Amino acid sequence: MARGLSSAVKTELATGNIEPVMLVELGFGTPVYLTNASFDIVSNVSGSSRTYLANGHLRGITNISETNQPTKNSLSLSLSGVDQTYVSIVLNENVINDDVFIYRGFLDSNMAIIANPFLLFYGTIDQFKITDTTQTASVVLTITSHWANFSKTSGRTTTDNSQKRFFTSDKGMEFSALTVRDIKWGRV
């Protein structure tokens, strides 16, 4: 993906004295802003000033891969589950399909964020996993790119009306609304 870096970022990159940071926006019911920097960062991303917290809860992000094809890319984002904040959020809210934005920013020699961090990855939460041991706890979010639903065929449901739309005389789904259990297709 081609990115237009600001002139301030290009100038600082040329010095060779840069400190990259990640800025993560989790679109939960109440959005959460995290950074992997050692201090809180206030940055203007998408036109509004946000404070990204350096509370140590952002534990890691797997490698972000890019291709020149519209393919389903995904990554894992690991959060600390020790204080139960994120465990509570994923268990009590419907976080599947919540937006996640990951920005790459750079700190200059004065440890100030250089204007205009760029969007590194955008996707939605596909699934989550909570791991808990006697030593530590974590919440791992699987984030899938916006291409995840690209090849999905929309519009077909297992209802009588949907079936008759394509096959007018077929009565195979006539009582599907009354069936509570799963229908077994093919051989069992």
matplotlib code that plots the C-alpha trace (Angstrom):
import matplotlib.pyplot as plt

x = [0.0, 1.5, 1.5, 2.1, 4.5, 4.4, 7.5, 8.2, 8.4, 10.6, 12.9, 13.2, 13.7, 16.6, 18.4, 18.4, 17.6, 14.0, 12.0, 8.9, 5.8, 2.5, -0.8, -3.7, -7.4, -9.8, -13.4, -15.1, -18.3, -16.0, -13.0, -9.6, -6.4, -3.1, 0.6, 3.7, 5.7, 7.0, 4.8, 1.3, 1.2, -1.3, -1.7, -4.0, -5.2, -8.2, -8.6, -9.2, -6.8, -6.5, -4.4, -2.9, -2.2, 1.2, -0.2, 1.7, -1.5, -0.5, 1.7, 2.3, 1.2, 2.1, 3.7, 1.6, 1.7, 0.7, 0.0, -0.9, -4.0, -7.3, -6.7, -7.8, -4.9, -5.0, -2.9, -3.1, -3.1, -2.2, -3.5, -2.8, -5.6, -4.1, -6.3, -9.4, -10.4, -10.1, -11.4, -14.5, -14.9, -14.7, -17.0, -19.6, -19.7, -20.2, -16.7, -16.8, -16.7, -15.5, -13.1, -9.4, -6.9, -3.2, -1.0, 2.7, 4.1, 7.7, 9.2, 11.8, 15.0, 13.0, 10.7, 7.8, 5.5, 6.0, 2.8, 0.6, 1.2, 0.1, -2.4, -0.6, -3.5, -7.3, -9.5, -12.2, -12.1, -12.8, -12.4, -10.8, -9.1, -8.5, -5.6, -5.1, -2.4, -1.1, 1.6, -0.2, -3.3, -3.9, -6.6, -5.6, -7.7, -7.6, -7.9, -9.0, -8.6, -11.5, -11.1, -12.5, -16.0, -14.9, -15.8, -18.9, -22.1, -24.8, -28.5, -29.2, -30.7, -32.3, -35.9, -38.8, -39.0, -35.3, -35.5, -38.6, -37.0, -34.6, -36.6, -40.3, -41.7, -39.2, -40.8, -37.5, -37.5, -41.2, -40.9, -37.4, -38.7, -40.3, -37.2, -35.1, -32.4, -29.7, -30.7, -28.3, -27.3, -26.0, -24.9, -24.4]
y = [0.0, 3.3, 5.8, 9.5, 10.4, 13.9, 16.1, 16.2, 12.4, 12.3, 14.8, 13.0, 9.6, 11.1, 11.9, 8.2, 9.2, 7.9, 6.0, 4.2, 3.7, 2.0, 3.8, 1.4, 2.4, -0.3, 0.5, -1.0, 0.5, 3.0, 3.3, 2.4, 4.1, 2.3, 2.8, 0.7, 3.9, 4.3, 7.4, 8.6, 10.2, 12.8, 12.8, 14.1, 11.1, 11.4, 15.1, 14.7, 14.8, 11.5, 10.4, 7.0, 5.3, 3.8, 1.6, -1.5, -3.3, -3.5, -6.6, -7.3, -7.3, -10.1, -9.1, -7.0, -8.4, -6.6, -7.9, -6.2, -8.5, -8.0, -10.9, -11.5, -10.5, -11.0, -10.4, -11.0, -8.2, -9.3, -7.3, -7.8, -9.5, -9.1, -6.2, -7.8, -4.6, -6.1, -9.5, -7.8, -5.9, -8.9, -11.0, -8.4, -6.5, -7.8, -7.0, -9.1, -6.8, -3.8, -1.6, -1.6, 1.0, 0.5, 3.6, 3.9, 7.0, 8.3, 10.2, 12.8, 13.4, 15.3, 12.3, 14.2, 12.6, 13.8, 15.0, 12.7, 9.1, 6.9, 4.1, 0.8, -1.6, -1.4, -4.3, -5.7, -8.1, -11.6, -13.5, -13.4, -15.8, -15.4, -17.2, -17.3, -19.0, -18.7, -16.4, -14.1, -13.5, -12.2, -11.4, -12.1, -10.4, -11.7, -8.7, -9.4, -6.9, -5.2, -7.7, -10.5, -10.3, -9.5, -12.9, -13.5, -14.2, -12.1, -12.3, -16.1, -17.3, -20.5, -19.3, -20.4, -16.9, -16.9, -20.4, -19.6, -16.5, -18.8, -22.0, -21.1, -24.6, -26.0, -26.7, -27.7, -24.8, -24.5, -25.5, -24.2, -21.4, -24.1, -26.2, -25.4, -27.9, -28.0, -29.6, -32.4, -32.2, -35.3, -38.4, -38.5]
z = [0.0, -1.0, 1.8, 1.6, 4.4, 5.7, 5.0, 8.8, 8.9, 5.8, 7.3, 10.6, 8.8, 6.9, 10.2, 11.2, 14.8, 15.0, 17.5, 15.9, 18.0, 17.5, 18.1, 18.4, 18.4, 19.5, 18.6, 21.7, 23.0, 24.8, 22.4, 23.8, 22.7, 23.4, 22.5, 23.0, 23.9, 27.4, 28.0, 27.0, 23.5, 22.4, 18.7, 16.0, 14.1, 11.7, 12.6, 16.4, 19.3, 21.2, 24.1, 23.6, 26.9, 27.7, 30.5, 29.5, 28.5, 24.8, 24.9, 21.2, 17.6, 15.2, 11.9, 9.6, 6.0, 2.9, -0.6, -3.9, -4.1, -2.3, 0.1, 3.7, 5.9, 9.6, 12.7, 16.4, 18.9, 22.5, 25.5, 29.2, 31.0, 34.5, 35.7, 34.0, 32.1, 28.7, 29.8, 31.1, 27.8, 25.5, 27.7, 28.3, 25.0, 21.5, 20.2, 17.1, 14.0, 16.1, 14.2, 14.9, 13.5, 13.9, 13.2, 12.9, 14.4, 14.9, 17.8, 17.1, 19.1, 21.8, 22.2, 20.7, 18.2, 14.6, 13.0, 11.0, 12.0, 9.1, 9.0, 9.0, 9.3, 9.5, 10.2, 12.4, 15.4, 14.0, 17.2, 20.6, 23.0, 26.8, 28.3, 32.1, 34.0, 37.5, 36.2, 33.7, 31.8, 28.3, 25.7, 22.1, 19.5, 15.9, 13.6, 10.0, 7.2, 5.5, 2.6, 4.9, 3.5, -0.1, -1.5, 0.8, -1.1, 0.5, 0.3, 0.7, 3.9, 5.0, 4.7, 2.5, 0.9, 0.0, -1.5, -3.5, -5.0, -6.9, -7.1, -7.1, -6.9, -4.2, -0.8, 0.9, 3.2, 3.8, 7.5, 8.2, 10.6, 12.7, 13.1, 16.1, 15.7, 13.1, 9.7, 8.8, 5.1, 3.3, 5.0, 8.7]

ax = plt.figure().add_subplot(projection="3d")
ax.plot(x, y, z, "-o")
ax.set_aspect("equal")
plt.show()
